[in-house]
Amino acid sequence: MKKNSYIGISFIVLLFGIWTVKELTERFKDSGLEKLTKVPSFELIDQNGKKISDKSYLGKVYVVEFFFANCLTICPIMNKNLVQVQDEFYGNLDFGIASITIDPEHDTPAFLKEHAKTLGVKHPNWHFLSGNSDYIMNLANKGFYIQAGKDAKAQGGFGHSGQFALIDKEGNIRSRKDKFGNPILFYDGIEQSGIDALKKDIKLLLKE
């Protein structure tokens, strides 16, 4: 083989090595998002009657919300915004959503299945979860630290936060930082600015 051929092959190998390292670096680089804590363990029943736990989401980037189907205030906005997020990542099986009802006595799996159809839920990893009321309230308030509870003065009989939690593939709750360098903890599920930030950060975590 001629000397020029050796040089040509060596150059190609070098370029391939540089490209491979660059690709791997881009694919697995740290997103810069804050790791807050491990997601609390949970096991609930989805709209199809299937047991879904935190382990069901391992290997996926997912969003957690606490809502109830009969809510007439912020829940419809939160659900609509999550449909927007679903559509952004539709077809990506490394993404998911966990919508956990705080009114499980009304929001049975069968009822949640109809609710999901009404919303236009298409992603196979979007689970509407129901279970024991006390268990879910404890999960929200002491597991995720997202406020939820019965409130006779609130419309629908429940008060809750409009925030979303973002979880990475390894089961860590993640968040971006504010302009002062402090983690925002959760994402605004009502304002479009919060949804835009959420979608951007999901993309970052999918690359990790």
N, C-alpha and C positions, 0 to 999 in steps of 0.2 A: 504494500500500500504506500502511496506517495505521501511525502511529508505534508503537503497541503491538505490531503484528505484527513490525516491525523489531527491537524489544526482545526479543520472544519468540524469534525466530530466532537473534539474537545470543547469547542465553542458552543456547540448545540447542547452538550451535556451540562455545561456551566450555566447556560441560559435556562435550561429546564430546572436545574437545581435552584437557581435564584427565584424563578417563577413559583416553584413548589413551596419554598420557604415563605415567600410573600403571600401566597394564597392561604397557607396554614395560619400565618400570623394574622391575616385579615379575618379569617374565619373564627379563630379562637381567641382573639384579643379581648381583654377585659373591657367591658362597656363603660366603666367608671361609675356605675350606679352603686349606691350604698347598699351593703348587706345589713339588714336590720336584725333579723332573727329567723330561726327555723319556723316554717308554717306549723301550726298546731295539728296534731293528729285528729282526724275525723273520719267517720263512716256514716253515710246517709243513703237514702234511696232516691234514685232519679226518676224522671218522668216516664221511663220505660219499665219501672219496677226493678231496676238493677242496682246492686250495692256499689256505691262509688266512695272511695276513700282518698285521702291525700296521696297514697301510694299509686292510685290510678293515674295521677297526673305527673308522676316522676318521668323525666325526660321531655316534659313539655313546659312551655312558658304559658302561664294562665292568669286569668283575672278572677278575683272573688268579689261578689257583691252580696249584700243582705237586703232583701226586699220582701214585699208581699203583693200578691196578684190583685187584690181589691183596693190597693192604694190608689188614690186619685190625685196625689200631689206630686212628689218627686219621682216615684217609682216608674211611671210611664216614660219620663224623660230619661232616667237611667237605663231602662230596657231598650229604648229607642237608640240611645247612644251606643249601647253594646251591640246592637244589630249593625251599626255603622262599623264598629271594631271587627265584628264577625266578617263582614263583607270585605274588609281590608285584608284579612288573613284566610279567607275562604279557600279551602283546598290544601292548606298547610296543616298537616296532622301533628306537627310539633307545637301547635297552639291549641288552647282550650279556654273555656269559661265555666265557672261554678257560680250559679245563681242560687243562693240559699234562702228559702222562705223563713220569715220569722212568724208566720201564721200557719203552721203545719196542720192545725185542726181543720182549717178550710182548704188549704193548698195541698191536697192529696196528690200523689203521683199522677192519677188519672186527670185531675183538674189541671195540674201543671203541664201535662202533655197537650191539652187543648190550648192552654195559655201560650205555650211555645209555638204552636201552629199559627195562632193569631198574630204573634209577633213576627213570624217569618223566619224562625230559627231553622237553619240548614246544616250548620257545622256539626259533625258527629261528636265532637268533643265539648259541646255546650250542654252541660247537665244542669237541670233544674232540680234542686235537692230538697227533700223533706224528711222529717223525722220527729223525735221527741222535742216538745217545746222547750223544756228546761235545758236540755242538752244543747239546743241551738242557741239559746240566749247566752249560755255560758261560753259557747264557742265564739260568739260574736264579741262579747264584752271582755272576756278574760283570755280568750285565745288569740283573736285578731286585734283586740282593743278598738273595735269599731262599734260605736254606740247603737244599741237596739233594745227595745223593751215595750211592754204594754203601757199605754198612756190613754186613759179615759178621755182626756181633753183633746187628744189629737184626732184628726179626721181618720176614720178607719180603725181607731182604737190602738194604734201602734205608733211609736216614735222611733226614728232611726236615722242614721247618717246617710248622706249621699255620696260616700267615698268608696273607692275601689282599691283593693289590695292587688299588687302585682307580684307574682311568684315566678322564680326562675326554674330551670330544668332540674336543679338539685334540691328543690324544696325550700329555698330561702326567700323571705319577703324582701323585696328590693324597692328602692326609690331613688329618684334624682335628688339633687340638692337645690336649695333656693339660692338667691344671689349673695347670701351671707355665708354660704357653705354648710348650711344645716339641712339635714334630710327632710324632705316634705312629708315623709312617712306614707301618705296615701294620695291617691289621685282623685281630683274633683270629677265626679260622675255626672255632673249636671251642666257645667259650662263647657263650651266647645274647646276652650283653651286647655282644659284638663284632659279632654279626649285626644286632642292633638298631641299633647305631651305623652299620654299613655301609648298611643300608637307608635310614636317615635321610639320610646323606650322598649316596647315589645320587640321591635326590629333589632335593637341593639342586643337584647338578651338572646334572641334567636341565633345570633352570630357567635355567641359564647360557646 
